[in-house]
Amino acid sequence: MTTYQLRLDSADKVVKFIRDITPLDVTADITPHNSHIAIDAKSLIGIFSLDLRQALDLTVYDVNEKHISKVKQLIADFNCVERIHG
């Protein structure tokens, strides 16, 4: 498990994020920073229900070996800052 901090502060960023993460074989949640609310990272409606002005934590739980490079590219595309190693 690894957690990254990211900002999805516009509708365009949210749509691009969903479009990029959905095909990946990963389990991931989005949590508002310093909150206990967890939203499926592949849920468009769930992400839009959050306060997008705040920093968000993306927690990636399991990554299929075939998709590690794609997950790393997703993280790079959204300028994610790694927060926690697990």
C-alpha positions in Angstrom: 0.0 0.0 0.0 1.3 3.4 -0.9 -0.4 6.8 -0.4 0.1 9.9 -2.6 -1.1 13.4 -2.2 -2.8 15.0 -5.2 -5.0 17.8 -6.3 -8.0 17.3 -8.5 -9.1 20.9 -8.4 -11.0 21.1 -11.7 -13.6 19.0 -13.5 -11.2 18.4 -16.3 -8.6 16.9 -13.9 -11.2 14.7 -12.3 -12.4 13.4 -15.7 -8.9 12.8 -16.9 -8.0 11.0 -13.6 -11.0 8.7 -13.8 -10.3 8.0 -17.5 -6.7 7.1 -16.7 -7.2 5.0 -13.6 -10.3 3.1 -14.5 -8.6 0.7 -17.0 -5.8 -0.2 -14.5 -6.0 -3.4 -12.5 -5.6 -1.6 -9.1 -7.6 -1.1 -6.0 -7.4 2.5 -4.9 -9.3 5.0 -2.7 -9.4 8.7 -2.5 -9.6 10.3 0.9 -9.8 14.0 1.7 -6.5 14.8 3.6 -6.9 14.3 7.3 -10.3 12.6 6.9 -11.7 9.2 7.4 -14.0 9.3 4.4 -12.8 6.9 1.7 -14.1 7.0 -1.9 -13.4 4.5 -4.6 -10.8 6.2 -6.8 -12.6 5.0 -9.9 -15.9 6.6 -8.9 -16.7 9.8 -10.8 -19.7 10.7 -8.7 -17.8 9.8 -5.5 -14.9 12.1 -6.3 -17.2 15.0 -7.3 -18.9 14.6 -3.9 -15.6 15.7 -2.2 -14.4 19.2 -1.6 -11.9 19.4 -4.5 -10.3 22.6 -3.1 -8.6 20.4 -0.5 -5.6 18.1 -1.0 -6.6 14.5 -1.5 -4.8 11.3 -0.6 -4.7 8.6 -3.2 -4.1 5.2 -1.6 -3.1 2.4 -4.0 -3.6 -1.0 -2.3 -2.6 -3.6 -4.8 -1.0 -3.3 -8.2 -0.9 -6.0 -10.8 2.7 -6.4 -11.9 1.7 -5.7 -15.5 0.3 -2.3 -14.5 3.1 -0.9 -12.2 4.5 1.3 -15.0 1.0 2.6 -15.8 0.3 3.4 -12.2 3.7 5.2 -12.0 2.8 7.2 -15.1 -0.6 8.1 -13.7 1.1 9.4 -10.5 3.6 11.4 -12.6 0.8 12.9 -14.8 -1.0 14.2 -11.7 2.2 15.4 -9.9 1.4 13.2 -6.9 3.6 13.5 -3.9 4.3 10.3 -2.1 3.2 10.4 1.5 3.3 7.0 3.1 5.0 3.7 2.2 3.3 0.6 3.1 
